[in-house]
Amino acid sequence: MSQSLNKLVEAIRTWQSLSITDYWVRVDYIGSAIHRMGDHTLTNTDGKLWHSWHGEWREIKPGSDFWLFSVAGAFASARDMIREVGDADEALKLKFNSQYGYVESLRVKLPERDAANFTFEVKAFGPEPHPEYDQKL
């Protein structure tokens, strides 16, 4: 198993050991998908993922847009990128949060796939529903 895959497995185990079911995350995304570029705030609560969009919370279904920004989605994306790119330091930059294990940053930069390159970075995280979530429902 590659060094990156070992780190991913360790990070997932850290995340799972904490049994966090509700959380919120604010991420910054830069990539080819224009509608996803910028800062995004999500909260996962009661088994559902919600995205703050123009002052309202909208539910995000697994596998749909913005799923990448969830903890599970970022783990899956990291796994896919490791399998595709490997441990090439210049092509793939991956960092996990030391306390919680979630993907803190993921950057893919391959000259031959310019349109598929992206940067994902967690700017804020909380191990509970977003403080504004209840106020919006």
N, C-alpha and C positions, 0 to 999 in steps of 0.2 A: 504494500500500500504506500502511496506517495506521502511525503511529509505534509503536504497541504490537506490531503484526505484524513490523515491522522489528527491534525489540528481541528478539522471540521467535526470529526467524531467526538473528540474531547469536548469541544464547545457545545455540541448537542447534548452530551451527557451532563455537562454543567447546567445547562438550561433545564433539562428534564429533572435533575436532582432538586431543583428549587420549587418545582410544582407550581410555577406561576401560570395561572389561568387567565387572569385579567391583566392587561398592560396597555400602555400608550407609547407611541413612538413618533418622533418628528424626524423626517428624513429629507435630505437634499439629493435630488437626482438630476444628472445631466446626461443626456443620451440622444439617440436619434428619434425616439418617440416624443414628438413635440408636446402632445397633450399630457405627458407625464413629467415634463421638465419642471424643476423648481422645488420649493418646499412643500411637503405634504405631512399632515398630521392624521394618524390613525389610532384607533383604540380597539382592542379586542376585549370583549366582555360577553359573558353568558354564552360563550361558544360562537360568537359572531364577530366579524371584522367590520368596522365602520370607518369611513373616510370623511374628514371634515371638508366640505365643499361649499364655498361661498356662504359660510355661516350656518350650514345645516349638515347633519350627519346622514350619510347614505350608506346602505349596506353593500359590502363588497363580497361577491361570491368567490369561492376558491377557483383559482385558475384564470380569473378575469383581470382586467386592468387594475393596477395598484396592488395586486396580491403579492408582488415582488417585495413590497415594502413591509409586509408582516414578518414576524420572526420566522415562521414556518416557510414562507415564500422566499425569504432571503437565504435560509439554509438550503433550500432546494436549488436556488439559482447558483449559490456558491458551489454546490455539488456538481451541477451541470457544467459550470465554467472550469472547474478543476479537471473534470473528465475530458473536456474539449481542449483546453489550453495546456494542462499539466502544471508542472512546477516552474514554469518559465517566469523568473522574477520580473523581467521587464514587461511581460505581457499581462500578468495577473498579480494584482496587489490585493491581499485579503487580510483583514484584521478582525479579531473577535474580542468582545468585551470581557475583561478579566474577571469581573464580579458575576455577571449574569450569563455569559457565554454567547449572547446574540451576535449576529454579524454587525460589526461596528462600521466597517467600510469594505467596499468591493469595487475594484477598478479593473476594467478590461480594456487593454489598448493594444490592438493588433493592426499593423499597417495594412495588411491584406484584407481586413474586414472593417474598414473605416465606419461604415454605416451601422455596425453592430456594437461598436465600442460604447462604453458608458461608465459613469462614476455614481456610486450609491454611497451615501454617508449618513450615519445616524447623528443628528445634532442634539437630540434630547430623548430621554427614556424614563418611564416611571412604571413600577411594578404594581399598578392599580389602574382602573379605568381613568381616562382623561378627565381632569377636574371640570371641564365644561360639558362633558358628555351628558350628564343627567339634566343639566339646564336646558339642553336642546330638545329633549324628548317630550 
